[in-house]
Amino acid sequence: MPVDSMRDVGSIDFKTQLSATDYGNFLANEPSPLSTATIADKATEILVDQFNFLRSNSVEPLSKFLEYITYGYMIDNVVLLVAGTLHERDTHELLGRCHPLGIFDTMPALCVATNVEELYKSVLVETPLAPYFRNCLSAADLDDLNIEIIRNTVYKVYLEDFHNYVSAIGSTTGEAMCNILAFEADRRTLNITINSFDTELTKEQRAKLYPAIGRLFPAGNNALAKANDIDQVRQVCENVGEYRSFFDNSASGQSNGDLGDFGVAAQLEDRIFRMEVHLNKLTFLQQFQYGVFYSYVKLKEQEIRNITWIAECIAQDARDRIHDFIPVF
C-alpha cells in the first residue's frame, strides 16, 4: 500500500488515501474525527476476515498449521481473562478486548468462572491450550505467579510445540518456519532478560522462561540467565552474526552509554521488528510451503502498526516523526 503518500495527508483525507488501497472503504461508515484505535481495529477486522477465509478453505495439514498460528493470540486472551479474574473484574467485559484471531467458540464459558481454580479447570476442558497449561502450570500457580510469568511460561511451551510440529512437516515449510520460530524464541528470551532487570524475578526463574529453541540456545540462554545489565546482553548478541546489529550505533555516532538503558531497549525493540519483517519477507522467496501464511499475518500486522503510527503522528501534529515506521515492502 502507498504508505509514503500518506505522510502528507491531513486527517480529513485519511479515509480517501486508504480507500485507494486493498483496505477499500473500510472506514466509510466511521464518523469523523477518526481515532487511531478505530483505524487499528477496523484494519485488524479485515486481516481476521482474510485469515478466516483461508482457514475455511484449508484442509490438513494446512488447517492444523493455521490453527497453530492462532494459539499465540489465544494465550494472550486467556491470560487477559486470568488477570481479570485475579483482580475481580467482570470478565465478560474483557471479551471485547480479546484479540479476534485468538477467539474460540468456548471462550464465553471461561467467563463463568468466579475464581482462579474454576478458570483453570475451564481452560483444561474448554480450550485448545489445555496441553500447554496442564504441562507447565497448576491452579495454584495462576493465583501465586506474576501474570507475565504465566504468559511467558505458556508461550515457551507453545513455541517449542509449534517448532516440533513444523519440523515434523519438514521440507521447505520446516526450513522456513524453524528459522522464524527460532528468531521469535530469541526475541522473547531477550525481552524477558531485559524486562527482568531490577525486578523480583530471580535468575533461576528467568532461565525457566527461556524457550529451548533458537539461535541463542543453549549457550546464549545460559549466559543471558546470568546477565545483570544491558551491556552483558549486548555481549551475548555479539556471538550471533544476525544479532550484532541490534546494538550497533556506529551509524548514528552514539554509544549505548549515550542512549541510556531505556534508549537501548527502545532501539533494540525497533531493530527486532525490522529483523522480523526481513525474515517474513524471505518466506515469499520459497515455493510450496506453508510459511507464507504465517508471514502474511505478521507482515499485515506490521502494516497495520504502520498505518496506526502515521495516523497518530497526524493526530498529534508530529510530522517530523511520521517517517519512523518500519517498511514492509
HELIX and SHEET records of a PDB file:
HELIX    1   1 VAL A    3  MET A    6  1                                   4    
HELIX    2   2 SER A   11  ASP A   13  5                                   3    
HELIX    3   3 PHE A   14  SER A   19  1                                   6    
HELIX    4   4 THR A   36  SER A   56  1                                  21    
HELIX    5   5 LEU A   62  LEU A   86  1                                  25    
HELIX    6   6 THR A   91  LEU A   94  1                                   4    
HELIX    7   7 LEU A   95  ARG A   97  5                                   3    
HELIX    8   8 PRO A  100  GLY A  102  5                                   3    
HELIX    9   9 MET A  107  LEU A  110  1                                   4    
HELIX   10  10 VAL A  116  GLU A  126  1                                  11    
HELIX   11  11 ALA A  130  CYS A  136  1                                   7    
HELIX   12  12 ALA A  139  ASP A  144  1                                   6    
HELIX   13  13 ILE A  147  ILE A  169  1                                  23    
HELIX   14  14 SER A  171  SER A  196  1                                  26    
HELIX   15  15 LYS A  203  LYS A  208  1                                   6    
HELIX   16  16 ALA A  219  ALA A  225  1                                   7    
HELIX   17  17 ILE A  230  CYS A  237  1                                   8    
HELIX   18  18 GLY A  241  PHE A  247  5                                   7    
HELIX   19  19 ASN A  256  LEU A  282  1                                  27    
HELIX   20  20 THR A  283  LEU A  285  5                                   3    
HELIX   21  21 GLY A  291  ALA A  315  1                                  25    
HELIX   22  22 ARG A  319  ARG A  321  5                                   3    
END                                                                             
